[in-house]
């Protein structure tokens, strides 16, 4: 069956779906020069579609036809080729991961972990999972200072008279003193914030979801950067929104392009990360932020602002929300600037949107984790947050110096306190072969695929993270030097299958 020609119809059988899945996987394997040519027995496959796909892949792993270290087809490509939803493929891969047969993260790809070695002669993985240096996972650096601060705070909480109040089931928007301290924090970030218009969320991504669900209906058009955090793409898919990618430069989305889209289509909202967009690390100056706010006001478009990286930059322009507060939902948290597990988020919304946002908050989590929010607030009050952010900036500056020494002649987009670097690939390198070769040499990096809106072209670049996923500075140096050697080499020619 031709994977390009396959479409779901009322007469489509489960065997058709799985056959198409296999055919699509074979096509993608040839394109990336991978071995994925197995043919499972379809007659024994039963149950839900995702379960059948997972069983087919599991059977191939058990028989030795798929070997340890081999990469499965990207979820987005596979779903498109076989004519099923991304969610179906996602569930199949998740089931395989639950069984311990594969492992993977967004951007890295999904790889076979297990095989029946008695049936696979010479099955050797170049690097075990434990040996890989992970430059693909986004997390702030954590040190002894963080551990001790958390120990001290947990000890203090255990003796606190306020401990009982943290067991409360309400209010959904968060405890009053949590919202009040959150308002003070947002004021320090350049916003006019009131505790009455702040919702406590379980991290920034939760806040963005609540904002999107509050502002849109299925079918609405939402604009964003043409490369955007994968969580926005996932949220838009689940909420059945139409994402439109906007061209950008090192200063972020281009206002003229945004205005042109608004002239052509009824754009309901624009979702942006003006400070260190993920993955491109673009950074909007104040003029660009004002221009984006003006376009949104002219065309009556809502703004959803993701400022999770904002606290990492000591001197930066005010948020876009400061220039258009009446139409902006602003979300931030401490998960990228203090500690990844400190998932207290603040969502600031216009007053007339509060009740609608509260209903979405209740539906997606009832209320935030009060214990974590209490830790966040106490650290805000006693200055621990300020100290830990300053420490984070200092460590990131040190790592950027290591990176720039190793990649001094390589084009890259970042800033001295960014958690990530956007690295356009030089010469003949294309994203797929580069990511695979880097992994073979023991370094995990993220290609652009999970960040691409729609069917935009692969920009042939990779994202490097420089935070706690590689905890030791010596390992970090070894990893960037490995990448430096790879960048100046020529890729091996891809032979036709």
Secondary structure, DSSP 4 states (H G I P E B T S, - for coil): --TTT----TT--HHHHHHHHHHHHHHHHHHTT--------STT--SSHHHHHHHHHHHHHHHTSS-TTPBPPPHHHHHHHHTS-HHHHHHHHHHHHHTTSEEEETTTEEEE----GGGSTT---SS-GGG-EE-SS------HHHHHHHHHHHHHHHT-GGGGGGG----TT--HHHHHHHHHHHHHTT----GGGEEEESSHHHHHHHHHHHH--TT-EEEEESB--HHHHHHHHHTT-EEEEE-EETTEE-HHHHHHHHHHS-EEEEEE--BS-TTT--B--HHHHHHHHHHHHHTT-EEEEE-TTGGG-SS-PPPGGGT-GGGEEEEEESTTTT-TT---EEEE--GGGHHHHHHHHHHHHSS--HHHHHHHHHHHHHTHHHHHHHHHHHHHHHHHHHHHHHTTTS--B--TT-SEEEEEPPTT--HHHHHHHHHHTTEE-EESGGGB-TTPPP--EEEEE-STTS--HHHHHHHHHHHHHHHTSPPPPPPP-
